[in-house]
Amino acid sequence: AAARPLFQRPLVQRLQAQLHISGQPPLLRRWRPSGMLALVAALCVVLFSAASRLTAFVAPRLGLGSPLLATHSGTGDRVTSSTALRVSARVAYISVVEASINAGSEDAFLEQTMKLARRSMQEPSCQRYDVLQRSDEPTRFAIVEIYRNPGGVQDHEASQHCKDWQSASATFLVETTTVQQWDTIFPDRASSYAPSALLLERPVPEYFDVTHVFVDVVPGQEEAFIKATRMNAERSVRESDNLRFDVMRSLDDPTKFLLVEVYLDVKAAVAHKAEAHYVLWRKTVKGMMASPRRAVKYRNHFPSLPAGWDQDPNTR
């Protein structure tokens, strides 16, 4: 009988025909069980490698976490293995960028940074992009960037507006910017950092009382500190003139914490320290401090509307 076309033959015969080499018997006839196992193992390795590459590309863009994270501004730094475990469970991707600029360049630097903040807040994963200026040292700025996932950070660093800012701001900088990485304790979701309004600024800015409190906790006291501080934060956000009360933990050193306290004015910030929950917190954490707390006051340039900071406490 005439030979059937290749596509009509049984699968094994088709493979035999395709693997036949230089007139030798078809390879499938010479295979042993051990050879079959080796082939299966090789195919598994290839499939696992392909799946790993696909996951590495897709996961950051879906907010599923990534063992490696570029810290900021395209540096591409790799985190250590001990940090990688914390990154995989990271809730919010928070970077605090500190810049020191030449005296007399404040307005020019601020103009470029405001452009960056406006464009960055249009990115899908960006929750906050605060632009702050030190009250005691106006040549020092802090930029607080908060993203939902590492893919958002990577997309931001690759964006043209970020590259433009890097190029424009380089002429103003006294030294290289420093970046600290944080995760959120309170609120407990990255999306809770998003402002409650679409409009984030006004032609004549409104300045609030913005304080960053840096805390070093005695090793071993971290969980007790978190419990007491979270309770204080939950009550503080319900104060009538409170706009924000965020609690963050350092990704590099788990004994370091950052409290971001924003009040409508100085009077409201002073009144906060007379509240019963604050007095209780201060007494509770007194013995947990490894060093005195350090508070830094800022002037907010972006957002410059209360609604750009405020959020309903019930959504936290």
Secondary structure, DSSP 8 states (H G I E B T S, - for coil): -----GGGS-HHHHHHHHH--TT---HHHH--HHHHHHHHHHHHHHHHHHHHHHHHHHHHHHT---S----STT------HHHHHHHHT-S-EEEEEEEEB-TT-HHHHHHHHHHHHHHHTTSTTEEEEEEEEESS-TTEEEEEEEESSHHHHHHHHHSHHHHHHHHHHTTTBSS--EEEEEEEEESSSGGGGS-S-S----SS----EEEEEEEEB-TT-HHHHHHHHHHHHHHHTTSTTEEEEEEEEESS-TTEEEEEEEESSHHHHHHHTTSHHHHHHHHHHGGGBSS--EEEEEEEEES-SGGGT---GGG-
